[in-house]
Amino acid sequence: MNDSAFSLRSSLQDLLLLQGADDVGFSAPPDAGEFFPRLPYAVSVVIRLSDAVVDEIDNAPTHTYFHHYRTVNAQLDRLTLLAGQFLQRNGWQYIAVGASQSINLNGWNYQGRYSHKKAAVLAGLGSVGKSSLFLHRQWGPRVRLATLFTDCPLAEENQILPCPCGSCTLCQKACPAGAITGELWEPEKNRSELFLPESCSQYMKRQFQHIGRGAVCGICMRVCPRREHP
């Protein structure tokens, strides 16, 4: 990375942290060209969720958690827009991926345009747990993510941290939908080997329709011990 790109990266990181991001990472996903031709670099933005809000989740999500979830997603979308505007003013192009958006061109497949988890893992910000949730290196699963793709050369090497779950099965036992298989995450594994999104979604819609129309749960996140303790 040349001095100009390094300076721009530092300025972008400072901007995002000043505007409310809790962590920022940079990667060069090897498959970026399949999704974003001519935009081979990714910026990952992290916002930490409120521990007090998450800790209220017991056997079901709360109305407060649903509101918090939506508010954090909106803040992430604002941050990636700010980052994109910053890059564009400096002569670079960008596309921001929605913080929480499914694109279902071939039926309901529970996937967005690009995996925020994948970009964040490649940026060295954390790993993926047995729950299929992203596990931040400091705050565990209690975070939300967004991603921006750009042609600005902001990253050189990707960094992949191993799954830290070991023999822990707390999330698998706690999942009321039986959607977590208990498999350890490895980079080459498909999501379906760890997690059954249809089972999760259908359970939420049946049981939690009165809370955000069954769009959130959070039980596996709450029970995960991979987080910073006060």
Backbone bond lengths (Angstrom), bond angles and torsions (degrees), N, CA, C in turn:
res aa  C-N    CA-C-N  psi(-1)  N-CA   C-N-CA  omega(-1)  CA-C   N-CA-C  phi
1 M - - - 1.452 - - 1.532 108.68 -
2 N 1.330 116.40 126.05 1.455 118.86 -179.48 1.531 111.13 -75.65
3 D 1.334 115.64 170.87 1.464 120.36 -175.58 1.526 112.17 -61.82
4 S 1.324 116.33 -37.35 1.463 120.28 -178.70 1.528 111.22 -64.31
5 A 1.342 116.23 -45.43 1.462 120.52 179.59 1.530 110.61 -66.44
6 F 1.332 116.49 -38.66 1.469 119.89 179.71 1.521 110.80 -64.83
7 S 1.326 116.46 -41.26 1.461 120.35 178.28 1.529 111.28 -64.20
8 L 1.336 115.99 -41.51 1.462 120.19 179.11 1.522 110.41 -64.87
9 R 1.319 116.53 -41.97 1.466 120.81 178.41 1.529 110.97 -60.97
10 S 1.324 117.25 -44.64 1.460 120.90 179.16 1.526 111.14 -62.59
11 S 1.337 115.85 -41.07 1.472 119.71 179.33 1.519 111.19 -66.11
12 L 1.334 116.45 -39.67 1.463 120.73 178.82 1.518 110.72 -66.10
13 Q 1.315 116.84 -43.51 1.458 120.60 179.21 1.530 110.43 -62.03
14 D 1.319 117.03 -44.38 1.465 120.48 178.69 1.529 111.08 -61.46
15 L 1.338 116.44 -41.02 1.462 120.51 179.13 1.523 111.10 -60.60
16 L 1.324 116.55 -47.73 1.459 120.36 -176.79 1.527 111.66 -66.06
17 L 1.317 117.15 -40.71 1.467 119.84 178.60 1.527 110.69 -66.73
18 L 1.317 116.69 -39.07 1.464 120.49 178.52 1.525 111.61 -65.32
19 Q 1.337 116.67 -33.08 1.459 121.28 -176.57 1.524 113.43 -87.85
20 G 1.334 117.73 -0.50 1.454 118.36 172.78 1.519 116.95 126.53
21 A 1.334 119.21 -3.81 1.463 120.35 174.99 1.526 109.15 -70.04
22 D 1.323 116.82 147.47 1.460 121.14 175.69 1.516 112.33 -96.25
23 D 1.312 117.59 -22.21 1.461 121.77 176.66 1.525 108.29 -158.41
24 V 1.323 115.78 153.48 1.465 122.23 -179.34 1.516 108.08 -140.10
25 G 1.320 117.54 140.09 1.454 121.98 177.76 1.512 111.65 -138.72
26 F 1.337 115.76 162.43 1.457 121.99 -176.03 1.528 109.28 -133.30
27 S 1.326 116.44 138.49 1.460 120.74 -179.02 1.521 110.45 -148.28
28 A 1.330 114.28 170.61 1.460 121.78 175.60 1.525 107.47 -129.19
29 P 1.343 118.22 77.59 1.464 121.20 -176.05 1.534 111.71 -56.40
30 P 1.325 118.08 129.14 1.462 119.86 -177.71 1.523 114.18 -63.92
31 D 1.342 117.47 -21.51 1.459 120.36 -179.93 1.529 112.53 -102.44
32 A 1.327 117.84 12.83 1.467 120.51 -177.08 1.520 112.11 -58.29
33 G 1.326 116.59 -37.04 1.462 120.54 -177.95 1.516 113.91 -62.92
34 E 1.337 117.30 -25.36 1.466 120.40 178.11 1.526 111.41 -69.46
35 F 1.322 116.30 -29.11 1.459 121.78 -175.28 1.528 112.64 -105.89
36 F 1.335 115.58 -32.19 1.462 120.88 -175.37 1.526 109.32 -137.75
37 P 1.331 117.82 77.66 1.461 120.11 179.42 1.527 111.14 -53.03
38 R 1.310 115.64 132.40 1.470 124.18 177.53 1.523 113.29 72.73
39 L 1.340 117.24 10.82 1.472 120.39 175.72 1.539 108.03 -128.31
40 P 1.328 118.54 76.79 1.466 120.96 -168.96 1.533 115.84 -86.37
41 Y 1.316 118.69 -0.77 1.466 120.56 -175.55 1.524 110.66 -116.50
42 A 1.325 115.47 145.67 1.465 120.66 -176.95 1.518 111.14 -122.41
43 V 1.318 114.68 142.95 1.461 122.84 172.37 1.524 107.29 -114.35
44 S 1.325 117.27 123.79 1.459 122.44 178.34 1.523 109.63 -104.36
45 V 1.331 115.74 132.15 1.460 121.88 -179.64 1.526 108.63 -117.41
46 V 1.323 115.65 133.63 1.469 122.11 -176.21 1.528 109.67 -120.30
47 I 1.324 116.40 134.18 1.458 121.70 167.61 1.524 107.97 -122.44
48 R 1.305 114.92 130.50 1.455 120.92 178.76 1.527 109.90 -79.53
49 L 1.326 116.16 134.34 1.464 120.90 176.34 1.530 110.70 -77.54
50 S 1.312 115.61 158.67 1.457 121.65 177.72 1.526 110.06 -71.50
51 D 1.332 117.22 122.00 1.459 120.41 177.12 1.518 111.01 -61.27
52 A 1.328 116.56 -38.26 1.465 119.60 -178.63 1.517 111.28 -63.10
53 V 1.338 116.68 -38.48 1.465 120.71 178.27 1.524 110.69 -68.44
54 V 1.328 117.07 -46.47 1.468 121.07 -178.40 1.525 110.74 -64.84
55 D 1.324 116.85 -38.33 1.466 120.26 -177.46 1.528 112.65 -65.85
56 E 1.333 117.92 -18.46 1.467 120.32 176.86 1.529 112.44 -75.60
57 I 1.338 117.19 -17.26 1.463 120.30 178.90 1.528 108.66 -68.36
58 D 1.327 116.68 127.91 1.461 120.02 178.42 1.525 108.42 -118.52
59 N 1.319 117.17 -97.33 1.466 120.28 176.95 1.522 112.17 -97.85
60 A 1.317 115.39 7.70 1.465 120.77 -179.98 1.521 108.15 -161.94
61 P 1.328 117.38 156.73 1.463 119.57 174.51 1.528 110.12 -68.08
62 T 1.317 116.41 163.88 1.457 121.31 177.12 1.528 109.82 -109.62
63 H 1.330 115.84 161.79 1.457 119.60 175.10 1.531 110.55 -62.65
64 T 1.322 115.89 -34.08 1.465 119.57 178.32 1.517 110.79 -65.42
65 Y 1.339 117.43 -40.93 1.456 120.04 178.46 1.528 111.05 -64.13
66 F 1.317 117.79 -42.30 1.463 120.00 179.05 1.526 110.75 -59.91
67 H 1.328 117.19 -44.51 1.463 120.60 178.42 1.526 110.67 -63.73
68 H 1.328 117.18 -43.22 1.469 121.98 179.21 1.528 110.79 -61.86
69 Y 1.311 116.42 -43.65 1.470 122.87 178.96 1.523 110.56 -57.18
70 R 1.327 116.62 -48.05 1.468 120.56 -179.43 1.531 111.54 -67.44
71 T 1.336 116.59 -39.64 1.457 120.19 -179.02 1.525 111.27 -64.96
72 V 1.336 116.86 -42.27 1.463 120.60 179.06 1.523 110.71 -66.23
73 N 1.333 117.39 -40.05 1.468 119.61 176.86 1.523 111.45 -60.23
74 A 1.331 116.73 -41.61 1.466 120.36 178.77 1.527 111.14 -63.95
75 Q 1.334 116.12 -39.02 1.462 119.80 178.23 1.525 110.87 -65.90
76 L 1.324 117.36 -39.50 1.468 120.99 177.37 1.524 111.04 -62.39
77 D 1.326 116.98 -42.82 1.469 119.84 178.43 1.531 110.56 -64.07
78 R 1.322 116.86 -36.54 1.462 120.29 176.64 1.530 110.67 -64.05
79 L 1.320 116.64 -41.64 1.457 120.76 -178.31 1.520 112.28 -67.05
80 T 1.337 117.76 -41.14 1.464 118.36 178.99 1.526 111.14 -69.47
81 L 1.327 117.41 -30.71 1.459 119.53 173.70 1.524 110.52 -65.42
82 L 1.324 117.58 -45.37 1.460 120.94 177.23 1.528 111.27 -59.17
83 A 1.344 115.76 -42.86 1.462 120.01 178.97 1.526 110.90 -63.07
84 G 1.329 116.50 -42.83 1.460 120.09 179.04 1.515 112.33 -64.37
85 Q 1.322 116.61 -41.53 1.457 120.01 177.90 1.533 111.04 -62.82
86 F 1.325 115.60 -40.79 1.462 120.27 177.31 1.528 110.97 -59.58
87 L 1.332 116.20 -46.74 1.465 120.34 -179.67 1.525 111.13 -65.47
88 Q 1.320 116.94 -42.03 1.459 120.26 -178.39 1.535 111.57 -65.07
89 R 1.314 116.57 -37.38 1.466 119.88 176.34 1.518 111.79 -63.45
90 N 1.330 116.02 -25.15 1.461 120.57 179.30 1.527 112.92 -96.91
91 G 1.349 116.70 12.36 1.461 120.52 171.64 1.512 115.86 95.99
92 W 1.337 118.00 11.57 1.458 121.02 -177.87 1.532 110.47 -113.82
93 Q 1.328 116.35 161.62 1.454 121.98 179.16 1.529 110.37 -101.00
94 Y 1.328 115.60 161.81 1.463 118.60 179.50 1.529 110.41 -156.51
95 I 1.336 114.53 155.44 1.467 123.66 166.73 1.518 106.93 -137.00
96 A 1.331 116.87 125.17 1.460 121.52 177.89 1.525 109.68 -95.03
97 V 1.320 116.24 136.93 1.459 122.71 177.61 1.526 107.97 -94.75
98 G 1.318 117.64 129.13 1.454 121.66 -178.77 1.517 112.38 -54.44
99 A 1.326 116.34 140.04 1.461 120.41 -177.77 1.524 112.22 -62.55
100 S 1.323 117.03 -34.75 1.460 120.42 -179.82 1.526 108.08 -146.06
101 Q 1.318 115.27 87.72 1.467 120.11 -175.86 1.517 109.35 -147.61
102 S 1.322 116.94 126.44 1.464 121.49 175.27 1.519 109.41 -100.36
103 I 1.313 115.39 136.99 1.463 121.48 176.98 1.519 106.92 -115.94
104 N 1.300 116.03 112.05 1.460 120.54 -170.54 1.524 110.77 -117.71
105 L 1.318 114.77 74.21 1.458 120.08 -177.69 1.523 111.42 -74.57
106 N 1.324 116.82 -30.27 1.462 121.32 -176.82 1.520 111.03 -119.95
107 G 1.319 115.26 48.69 1.448 119.02 -176.19 1.516 110.53 91.21
108 W 1.304 117.32 176.40 1.456 122.39 -175.91 1.521 109.68 -75.51
109 N 1.331 116.48 109.15 1.465 119.05 -177.87 1.523 113.09 -119.62
110 Y 1.331 118.68 6.00 1.453 123.01 172.46 1.531 112.36 56.75
111 Q 1.324 116.60 39.66 1.456 120.51 -179.24 1.522 110.66 -135.46
112 G 1.329 115.34 149.21 1.447 121.35 174.39 1.518 110.40 -93.74
113 R 1.322 115.42 -172.49 1.467 119.28 -178.59 1.522 111.78 -66.15
114 Y 1.317 116.48 -33.77 1.471 121.34 174.76 1.524 107.64 -151.58
115 S 1.314 116.60 150.29 1.457 121.94 -177.27 1.532 110.70 -75.87
116 H 1.330 115.65 114.88 1.463 119.38 174.24 1.525 110.38 -60.93
117 K 1.326 116.88 -37.61 1.462 120.85 -179.42 1.519 111.06 -60.82
118 K 1.341 116.02 -43.66 1.456 119.88 -177.54 1.524 110.76 -61.53
119 A 1.324 116.68 -46.85 1.463 120.33 -179.50 1.525 110.69 -63.43
120 A 1.329 116.91 -41.68 1.465 120.59 -178.67 1.528 111.45 -67.29
121 V 1.327 117.17 -37.93 1.466 120.90 176.32 1.521 110.21 -63.83
122 L 1.327 117.34 -45.45 1.461 120.86 179.86 1.525 111.91 -63.72
123 A 1.335 116.15 -26.97 1.464 120.68 178.56 1.522 112.37 -80.58
124 G 1.330 116.89 -3.18 1.454 120.58 178.64 1.514 114.22 78.81
125 L 1.342 116.81 18.14 1.462 120.28 -177.71 1.529 112.72 -82.64
126 G 1.315 117.31 -13.60 1.452 120.33 -178.94 1.512 111.02 169.05
127 S 1.325 115.97 -159.16 1.455 122.65 -177.67 1.528 108.92 -134.82
128 V 1.326 116.88 -166.20 1.456 122.55 176.95 1.526 107.92 -123.44
129 G 1.316 116.04 135.89 1.454 120.45 -177.41 1.516 113.12 -94.22
130 K 1.323 116.05 178.24 1.458 121.27 176.67 1.521 111.65 -59.93
131 S 1.322 116.43 -25.44 1.461 121.82 178.51 1.516 112.42 -73.68
132 S 1.313 117.14 -7.86 1.460 124.89 -172.43 1.530 111.70 72.29
133 L 1.312 117.33 6.75 1.450 121.60 173.44 1.521 110.25 -81.51
134 F 1.325 116.25 149.31 1.451 120.40 171.07 1.520 108.41 -69.83
135 L 1.337 116.33 134.75 1.458 122.14 178.40 1.520 108.57 -112.51
136 H 1.308 116.38 103.44 1.453 120.32 178.48 1.531 109.35 -62.83
137 R 1.312 116.60 146.14 1.469 120.86 -175.74 1.527 112.45 -61.65
138 Q 1.322 117.91 -22.07 1.466 120.95 -179.88 1.523 112.79 -112.51
139 W 1.324 118.34 -40.14 1.464 121.82 -171.42 1.522 113.82 -109.46
140 G 1.316 118.26 8.03 1.447 120.60 178.59 1.523 111.77 60.45
141 P 1.343 118.21 -140.46 1.462 120.71 -174.98 1.528 113.57 -82.13
142 R 1.320 117.70 -1.05 1.472 120.02 -173.89 1.530 111.46 -84.43
143 V 1.308 115.00 56.37 1.460 122.23 179.65 1.522 109.13 -143.98
144 R 1.328 115.59 163.24 1.456 122.92 168.48 1.528 107.74 -124.26
145 L 1.334 115.91 154.29 1.462 121.87 -172.94 1.513 112.29 -127.40
146 A 1.319 115.30 154.37 1.463 122.23 167.15 1.524 107.27 -145.35
147 T 1.330 116.09 161.23 1.461 121.25 -174.20 1.513 110.85 -138.55
148 L 1.311 114.85 143.35 1.461 121.96 174.69 1.525 108.34 -126.82
149 F 1.330 116.74 137.44 1.466 121.59 175.88 1.524 109.49 -108.08
150 T 1.341 115.56 143.59 1.457 120.38 -175.32 1.526 110.63 -150.55
151 D 1.321 116.09 163.85 1.459 120.71 173.14 1.524 111.85 -94.48
152 C 1.318 117.08 0.87 1.460 121.00 176.85 1.531 109.40 -75.43
153 P 1.317 119.12 124.29 1.475 121.83 -174.61 1.529 112.12 -73.74
154 L 1.337 115.79 82.35 1.456 121.61 -173.54 1.526 113.50 -96.19
155 A 1.313 117.75 -6.31 1.471 120.53 -177.40 1.514 109.64 -140.06
156 E 1.341 115.18 154.27 1.461 120.80 177.81 1.523 111.98 -117.54
157 E 1.323 116.94 -56.77 1.460 121.21 -177.99 1.527 110.32 -120.59
158 N 1.342 116.04 141.41 1.452 121.08 174.91 1.529 109.96 -85.28
159 Q 1.325 115.46 151.82 1.461 121.30 -179.76 1.520 108.66 -129.27
160 I 1.322 117.63 125.63 1.458 120.87 -178.30 1.519 109.85 -119.53
161 L 1.338 115.98 119.26 1.453 121.99 178.58 1.530 109.32 -91.14
162 P 1.325 118.42 145.90 1.471 120.76 -179.21 1.523 112.13 -73.38
163 C 1.320 115.39 160.18 1.462 121.46 174.55 1.525 109.35 -64.61
164 P 1.340 118.24 128.09 1.468 120.39 -176.40 1.530 114.38 -93.02
165 C 1.321 118.32 6.04 1.471 120.90 -168.09 1.520 114.01 -70.67
166 G 1.315 118.23 -32.26 1.452 120.31 -178.70 1.519 112.04 57.73
167 S 1.330 116.31 -129.55 1.467 121.00 -178.33 1.528 113.12 -92.19
168 C 1.322 117.62 3.80 1.465 120.66 -178.60 1.531 110.49 -63.82
169 T 1.319 116.64 136.41 1.465 121.82 179.06 1.534 111.73 -130.88
170 L 1.316 117.93 20.66 1.456 121.31 -175.55 1.520 112.26 -59.60
171 C 1.335 117.32 -44.11 1.462 119.43 -178.40 1.523 111.34 -67.18
172 Q 1.321 116.65 -39.60 1.463 120.39 179.95 1.533 110.58 -62.86
173 K 1.326 116.68 -43.52 1.462 120.84 -179.80 1.519 111.93 -68.94
174 A 1.325 117.42 -32.45 1.459 121.06 -175.75 1.517 113.04 -81.97
175 C 1.324 118.92 -21.96 1.461 121.50 -174.53 1.524 111.20 -66.29
176 P 1.324 119.33 113.42 1.472 120.67 -177.24 1.521 113.10 -71.79
177 A 1.327 116.81 -16.45 1.459 120.53 -179.03 1.525 112.43 -91.84
178 G 1.323 117.25 -7.56 1.464 120.00 -175.75 1.517 112.35 63.42
179 A 1.333 115.96 32.97 1.463 120.78 -173.00 1.525 113.72 -90.92
180 I 1.327 117.72 -7.41 1.465 121.91 -177.62 1.518 108.89 -104.32
181 T 1.320 117.00 122.52 1.468 121.23 -173.57 1.518 113.18 -80.46
182 G 1.333 118.06 -25.10 1.457 121.50 -177.45 1.504 113.98 95.13
183 E 1.327 116.78 2.18 1.467 121.29 178.54 1.525 110.59 -72.48
184 L 1.326 116.75 141.79 1.455 121.28 172.45 1.528 109.99 -73.15
185 W 1.322 116.51 136.79 1.457 120.62 177.90 1.517 111.55 -72.45
186 E 1.310 115.72 137.67 1.459 123.90 169.01 1.516 107.00 -137.19
187 P 1.351 118.13 149.83 1.465 120.70 -173.44 1.519 114.79 -53.66
188 E 1.318 117.35 -31.99 1.467 119.69 -175.76 1.530 113.15 -86.10
189 K 1.315 118.63 -6.54 1.461 120.88 -177.36 1.524 111.28 -80.04
190 N 1.319 115.88 143.93 1.457 121.28 174.01 1.527 109.60 -78.31
191 R 1.329 116.13 153.32 1.455 120.32 179.27 1.518 111.72 -56.60
192 S 1.329 117.32 -36.29 1.459 121.28 -176.46 1.526 112.76 -63.36
193 E 1.327 118.34 -18.98 1.453 121.32 177.23 1.531 111.47 -75.78
194 L 1.332 116.52 -22.35 1.455 121.46 -178.91 1.521 112.90 -104.18
195 F 1.334 115.67 -32.65 1.453 119.77 -164.40 1.519 110.16 -149.24
196 L 1.336 116.25 140.06 1.456 122.31 179.95 1.532 108.46 -108.92
197 P 1.326 118.05 92.81 1.471 120.40 -173.00 1.519 114.17 -63.05
198 E 1.316 117.46 -31.80 1.461 119.47 179.98 1.526 110.73 -66.75
199 S 1.332 116.86 -41.36 1.470 120.47 178.03 1.520 110.72 -61.87
200 C 1.327 115.93 -43.03 1.463 121.48 178.18 1.524 110.80 -61.83
201 S 1.321 116.59 -50.05 1.461 121.14 -176.41 1.528 111.87 -63.25
202 Q 1.319 116.87 -44.71 1.457 120.04 -178.31 1.525 111.64 -65.31
203 Y 1.332 116.28 -38.25 1.471 119.17 177.84 1.517 110.63 -64.55
204 M 1.336 116.99 -45.54 1.468 120.34 179.27 1.520 111.54 -59.10
205 K 1.316 115.98 -42.49 1.471 119.57 -178.54 1.526 111.60 -67.61
206 R 1.332 117.50 -32.95 1.470 120.53 178.62 1.529 111.78 -75.83
207 Q 1.325 115.63 -44.91 1.463 119.80 -168.88 1.529 114.41 -94.85
208 F 1.334 117.01 -27.55 1.464 119.62 -172.43 1.523 112.24 -119.59
209 Q 1.325 116.53 29.36 1.455 120.83 -178.29 1.533 111.17 -60.24
210 H 1.310 116.95 -28.73 1.456 121.25 -178.49 1.527 113.17 -78.26
211 I 1.327 116.72 -6.31 1.468 121.65 179.35 1.532 107.94 -122.07
212 G 1.302 116.93 100.19 1.465 120.46 179.70 1.507 113.83 62.45
213 R 1.353 116.17 28.79 1.466 121.54 179.65 1.527 112.88 55.70
214 G 1.319 115.68 33.17 1.464 120.58 175.27 1.513 114.14 72.83
215 A 1.335 117.03 35.42 1.466 120.21 -176.03 1.524 113.12 -100.30
216 V 1.329 117.67 -11.56 1.463 120.20 -178.26 1.524 110.28 -136.24
217 C 1.341 114.49 159.81 1.457 120.85 174.58 1.523 108.44 -137.14
218 G 1.358 117.98 -83.86 1.456 121.56 175.01 1.507 115.69 94.95
219 I 1.326 117.85 0.50 1.465 119.92 -176.98 1.530 111.12 -63.80
220 C 1.326 117.53 -45.35 1.467 120.07 -179.09 1.527 111.02 -64.04
221 M 1.323 116.85 -33.70 1.463 121.09 177.67 1.522 110.97 -66.50
222 R 1.336 115.83 -43.56 1.467 119.48 -177.29 1.522 112.31 -62.73
223 V 1.329 117.60 -40.64 1.470 119.51 -173.71 1.524 113.26 -81.07
224 C 1.323 117.44 -12.38 1.472 119.75 -176.51 1.525 110.55 -67.31
225 P 1.339 118.11 128.14 1.466 120.66 -178.82 1.515 113.95 -83.56
226 R 1.345 118.20 -2.09 1.465 121.26 -177.01 1.515 109.98 -81.36
227 R 1.320 117.10 77.43 1.450 120.05 177.24 1.520 109.69 -155.40
228 E 1.310 114.60 160.96 1.439 120.45 177.67 1.515 110.30 -69.54
229 H 1.303 118.08 133.81 1.462 121.51 178.06 1.522 109.11 -104.27
230 P 1.346 117.60 139.22 1.464 120.21 178.97 1.535 111.66 -66.53
